[in-house]
Amino acid sequence: MIINTPLIFDKSNNGCNGYKVPKSSVPKYKLSEYIPDKLIRKQKLNLPQVTEFQVVRHYTNLSIKNHHVDKNFYPLGSCTMKYNPKINDAIALHPGFSLIHPNQTDTTVQGALEIFSNLENILLELTGMKGITLQPSAGSQGEMVGLLLMKKYHEDKNNDKKYVIIPETAHGTNPASVIMTGYNVKQVRSDSRGRVDISHLEELIDDQVAGLMLTQPNTLGLFEDNIEKISKMIHDVDGLMYMDGANLNALVGIAKPRLMGFDIMHINLHKTFSTPHGGGGPGSGPVAVHSKLKKYLPSGFINKKDGSYFIDNNKDTIGKVHTFYGNFGILVRAYVYILSLGNKGLKNIALYAVLNANYLKYLLSSNYEIPFSDGTLHEFVISAVKQKDRGAKALDIGKSLLDYGYHAPTVYFPTNIKESIMIEPTETEDKQTLEDFAEAMINIDKKIDSDSSYLLTSPYKTPVRRLNEAQANRELDINYNDIQNKD
Ligand SMILES: *Cc1c(COP(=O)(O)O)cnc(C)c1O
């Protein structure tokens, strides 16, 4: 493997190029007659001059430095990394989908609008909700849209609301979305079973509570079995129930969030319904709501009249949240995934996600402590406290897994479990893969006693070893000048 891949600019040789274009038959125009002088570049654009083969090798070598789900197992807790069937991409790249433009008139894109509408109906069926927007381009944006809907509901009713309650195990985007929407966060503790502590919730609820945001199943992979009681407590103060449905794997085709009392939820299409994610997306986080919130949904939604689809608007809407109607290519991929699975296949997502998580948990349980494991659904959380006492932390275990060719699980989240390692195998993995992974985890555990210093300095086989994980965020240093001044 090429360890230090130089920038493609460093490979530039004057005169090399990787394209051939025929002589243009279009007459030359003077740019300055059409574009204001200040917008015209004065120097030549500094592009690397390389051959086609150099370009192909450069990017292929970069791409294999990264781990990805097509390469090997990616057991990342919370952020569901499942296999993305290639048919999704093949269909999304069909020119009938990839070459249409959102500014085309409705009559010329009826097929695309029909896909929006069909996907909306399927998601409504799966969630039991009555209204939906496909526009948000991430789960986190979905959260904010959902909370803006909550806010609008309370403003319309002149409710004086200030707080949203969130469990301590919530995904970090939850409190961030609450603050950005202008509410404050109240944090509810977990009880000894890893679920919302009902008596603490009771203490926190008053008339100023706008709602509760809950991940169901929660971050420990456990079903909040007091959900009906919780919903009633929140509804009694005219609060709204928000479900973080980023990972719907355990519920798809089995349980409908609306029937548990939820009024608003987002779904990460780029987790539950495959489609690639990570490395910045693009994603899609549709928001589905109870009928009483439907009129507030973002403007620009799909409607149907006399057999034709068209884009419609509501006067009570919270406004627009995305250019046009969302990340179309991602919506097509999710739609293809759903259709290719069918009714039975959709149910199997949930059944196999739960089976795989429970099997892997069982394989690991004799070597690792799993504190809240009564009722594991699609994921579970290990505590590596015993391993830490013997000399290797959760971080060391994660790093060492990289040498086995796996992506590391989520570590140190959720925070209510010490030395947490959060694992979600997903339903797309086979039995052998789970067993191989368990064997690697068990080998690592044994290695702690025989050679812990080896673990403390792993990984050894990756392009880079232990990086400072926060430095790039804290000291962002993109030195464009080096590139610009070269020539
Ligand atoms: C991934 C995730 C989110 C955020 O979704 P993004 O698309 O990454 O913004 C929110 N909540 C939970 C539980 C998640 O797993």
PDBQT file of the ligand as one rigid body, heavy atoms in Angstrom, charges set to zero:
ROOT
HETATM    1  C1  LIG A 501     -27.350   9.206  13.143  1.00  0.00    +0.000 C 
HETATM    2  C2  LIG A 501     -28.273   9.621  14.200  1.00  0.00    +0.000 A 
HETATM    3  C3  LIG A 501     -28.780  10.937  14.230  1.00  0.00    +0.000 A 
HETATM    4  C4  LIG A 501     -28.320  12.034  13.285  1.00  0.00    +0.000 C 
HETATM    5  O1  LIG A 501     -28.500  11.740  11.935  1.00  0.00    +0.000 OA
HETATM    6  P1  LIG A 501     -27.581  12.467  10.821  1.00  0.00    +0.000 P 
HETATM    7  O2  LIG A 501     -28.190  12.052   9.517  1.00  0.00    +0.000 OA
HETATM    8  O3  LIG A 501     -26.207  11.962  11.025  1.00  0.00    +0.000 OA
HETATM    9  O4  LIG A 501     -27.699  13.940  11.043  1.00  0.00    +0.000 OA
HETATM   10  C5  LIG A 501     -29.699  11.252  15.225  1.00  0.00    +0.000 A 
HETATM   11  N1  LIG A 501     -30.084  10.343  16.144  1.00  0.00    +0.000 NA
HETATM   12  C6  LIG A 501     -29.614   9.064  16.148  1.00  0.00    +0.000 A 
HETATM   13  C7  LIG A 501     -30.100   8.106  17.198  1.00  0.00    +0.000 C 
HETATM   14  C8  LIG A 501     -28.688   8.674  15.188  1.00  0.00    +0.000 A 
HETATM   15  O5  LIG A 501     -28.199   7.426  15.200  1.00  0.00    +0.000 OA
ENDROOT
TORSDOF 0
